[in-house]
Amino acid sequence: MYICGIKILEIMVTITIKENSKQAKAVIEMLKTFAFVEIKETKTVKTINTKAKSKSAIEISLEEEKKGKINFYKNSTDLFNKVLNV
């Protein structure tokens, strides 16, 4: 990313140009040719999205089985009683 400062009649103008296209690079190169233009290059840090992929219910169940976190119930009534803490 480049920031250009142009001083015209004691007025400072700041322009931010993202260097992500051929046109932007061409404009930067053109501005560099003017004596009254001061160009300061700034570095930007890209953030990488490291959001974990959500797991399906079957993947979670298989992991829990590997860890021994499986509960066994006699029947549906037993299951509901344990879930509802009855």
C-alpha positions as CSV (number, residue, x, y, z in Angstrom):
1,M,0.0,0.0,0.0
2,Y,1.3,3.4,-0.9
3,I,0.4,6.8,0.6
4,C,1.1,9.7,-1.6
5,G,1.4,13.2,-0.2
6,I,0.9,16.0,-2.7
7,K,1.7,19.6,-1.5
8,I,-0.2,22.1,-3.6
9,L,-0.3,25.7,-2.4
10,E,0.7,24.7,1.1
11,I,-2.2,22.2,1.2
12,M,-1.3,18.6,1.9
13,V,-3.4,15.9,0.3
14,T,-3.1,12.2,1.3
15,I,-4.1,9.5,-1.1
16,T,-4.1,5.8,-0.3
17,I,-3.7,3.4,-3.2
18,K,-4.0,-0.3,-2.7
19,E,-1.5,-2.0,-4.9
20,N,-3.7,-4.8,-6.0
21,S,-4.2,-4.1,-9.7
22,K,-2.1,-3.2,-12.8
23,Q,-3.9,0.2,-12.9
24,A,-3.0,1.0,-9.3
25,K,0.7,0.1,-10.0
26,A,0.7,2.3,-13.1
27,V,-0.7,5.3,-11.2
28,I,2.0,4.8,-8.5
29,E,4.7,4.7,-11.2
30,M,3.3,7.9,-12.8
31,L,3.1,9.7,-9.5
32,K,6.7,8.9,-8.8
33,T,7.8,10.9,-11.8
34,F,6.5,14.2,-10.4
35,A,8.9,16.2,-8.4
36,F,6.2,17.6,-6.1
37,V,4.9,14.2,-5.0
38,E,6.3,12.4,-2.0
39,I,5.5,8.7,-1.8
40,K,5.7,6.7,1.4
41,E,5.2,3.0,1.2
42,T,3.4,1.4,4.1
43,K,3.4,-2.3,4.9
44,T,0.1,-3.9,5.8
45,V,-0.2,-7.2,7.6
46,K,-2.7,-9.6,6.1
47,T,-4.9,-11.4,8.6
48,I,-5.4,-15.1,7.9
49,N,-8.7,-16.5,8.8
50,T,-7.9,-19.6,10.9
51,K,-11.5,-20.4,11.8
52,A,-11.7,-24.1,12.4
53,K,-14.0,-26.1,10.2
54,S,-17.1,-27.1,12.1
55,K,-17.4,-30.8,12.6
56,S,-20.4,-32.8,11.7
57,A,-22.3,-34.7,14.4
58,I,-21.0,-38.0,13.2
59,E,-17.4,-36.7,13.5
60,I,-18.0,-35.5,17.0
61,S,-19.6,-38.8,18.0
62,L,-16.7,-40.8,16.6
63,E,-14.2,-38.6,18.5
64,E,-16.2,-39.1,21.7
65,E,-16.3,-42.8,21.2
66,K,-12.5,-42.9,20.8
67,K,-12.2,-41.0,24.1
68,G,-14.5,-43.3,25.9
69,K,-17.2,-40.7,26.3
70,I,-20.1,-43.0,25.2
71,N,-23.1,-43.4,27.4
72,F,-25.3,-46.5,27.2
73,Y,-29.0,-46.5,28.1
74,K,-31.4,-49.3,28.6
75,N,-34.2,-47.7,26.7
76,S,-35.6,-44.3,25.6
77,T,-37.1,-43.7,29.1
78,D,-33.7,-44.3,30.7
79,L,-32.1,-41.8,28.1
80,F,-34.7,-39.1,28.8
81,N,-34.4,-39.5,32.6
82,K,-30.6,-39.1,32.4
83,V,-30.8,-36.1,30.0
84,L,-33.5,-34.4,32.1
85,N,-31.7,-35.3,35.3
86,V,-34.8,-36.9,36.7
